[in-house]
Amino acid sequence: MCLVTKQKRPKTAKEEIRVYKFLLLNYETIFNSPYNSQKWIPGKLEETKIKKTNNEEEMGFFDERARNYYKETSQFSVDDELLYLMLLYWMEGLIFYTEGFHFALSPERLKGMGISKETIYEFTIPKGAKYYLDETGLGVTNKIIMAPLN
């Protein structure tokens, strides 16, 4: 999974930010991220480093909406996906963030990716956390807390 954005420096959360993630429920109380098997416990602060890549094997879009946004706003029109990603990186300055806690700013953004509302969970980016956003409502952060279940 990769966040693709023009944002070069992280923003710092000045207050808590409500965000959303797609999770799988295994058993009755174990929540996992489907892409890296991260286990989530409601109320527990999780921390990690945000990492970016210039390795073409790690580059890619998380969903069609982000891919289409950059294709529509790009000065390039190339059918080869790998060549296209490299042009975005080298010529247009897009950055590919591969590690960190990925999120959406709204549940609707995840539903638009074909994800059912039953698998969308609320999270909080705490004050002081670093984060990056793309132009389509996706982001990545270094600190996040799963909200208590209702």
N, C-alpha and C positions, 0 to 999 in steps of 0.2 A: 504494500500500500504506500502511496506517495502523495504528499501535498505539493501541488505545483502552483507557484506564486511568484510575483515580482518583488515581494517584500523581502528585503535583504537583512534588516535588523529586527530583532524581536520587539514586540510591544510588551509593556508590563501592565498587568491587570491592576487598575486603580481601585477596583472594588470587585466583589465576587461576580462571576459571569456564569449564567445558566447556559449549559450546552447539552448536546444529546449524542448518544453512542448506540450503535447496533451491537447487541450481545446475544449470546445463546445461553439458555438456561439448561444446565446439566443437573440432573437430580432435582431437588426442591429448593436448594439454597446456594447452589454454586453457579456463578455467572462467569462466562468466558468470552473473550474477544474472539471472533471467528478467524482472524488472520494470524494471530501470534499466540493464541491460547492463554493470554493474560487472564488471571483469575481476579475477580472483583468482589469486594466485600463492602456493602453499603456503609457509608460513614468513614471509611478508612482513606486517609491521604496517601496517594501513590505519587512517587517522584521518579523521573528518568531524565536522560539527556536528549535534547533534540539534535538530530544529525542530518546533514544534507549529503548529497552525492553528486558526483559528476561521472559516475560509472554507468554507461549506457545499459548495462544488464540490470541495474536496479531502478532505472527510470521508467516511469509509466504513469498513466492517469488512473485515479480510483474509479471514476465513473464517466459515462458518456456526456453528461452535462458539462463537466469541466473540460473534457476533450473538445467538445463542440464550441465552447466559449473561446478557447485559445485558437482553434482553427478559424473561427469567424473573425477574430481580431488580429490574426497573424498576417504578416506580409508575404508568407510563403504558402504555397500550395503543392504539397508533396504527398503522394500516395503511400510511400514506404514509411511505416510508423517509426522505425528506429531512426531513419534519416531526419524525419520531421522532429522527433524529440531532440536530437542533437542540434538541429538548427534553432529550435526554441532556446536551448541552453546557451549555445555559443553566440548566436546572432541577436537574440531578443532579450537575453539576460534573465530568463526564467530560472528559478531555483527549485530543485526537487528535494523536499524534506522527506526522508525515508523512515526515520525513527522518532518516536515521541508518542504522545497520546493523541490520536486523531479523533476529531469530533465534527459535528455539524452544529450550526447556530440555531437551527430549528428542527423540530420533528418532521415538518413538511419537506425539508431538504432531503432527509433520509427516505421518506415515503416516495418522493420523486425518483428514487433509485430502485424502486420496487421492493423496498423493505417494509414488512408489515408492522403496524403500530404495536403489536404484542411483543416485538423484539427490540423496541426503542426504549432506552432508559435515560433518565435525567441525571446529569452530572453537574458539578460546580468546579469552575476554575477559581482557585482561591486568590485573594488579593496578594499581589507581589509575584505571582507566577508569570513566566515568560510564555508568549504565544505568537503564532503566525497565522494569518488568514489568507485565503485565496479570494478571487473575485466572484465566487459562486456560492459562498456560504459554508465552506469547509475550513477546518483549521487543524493545528497541531499545537500541543502545549507540553510543558515539562512537569506540571503538577495538576492533579485532578482528584476529585472526590466523587464517588458514586453517591447519589442522593438516597436517603432512607426510602424504603419501599412503603407504599400506602397500604 
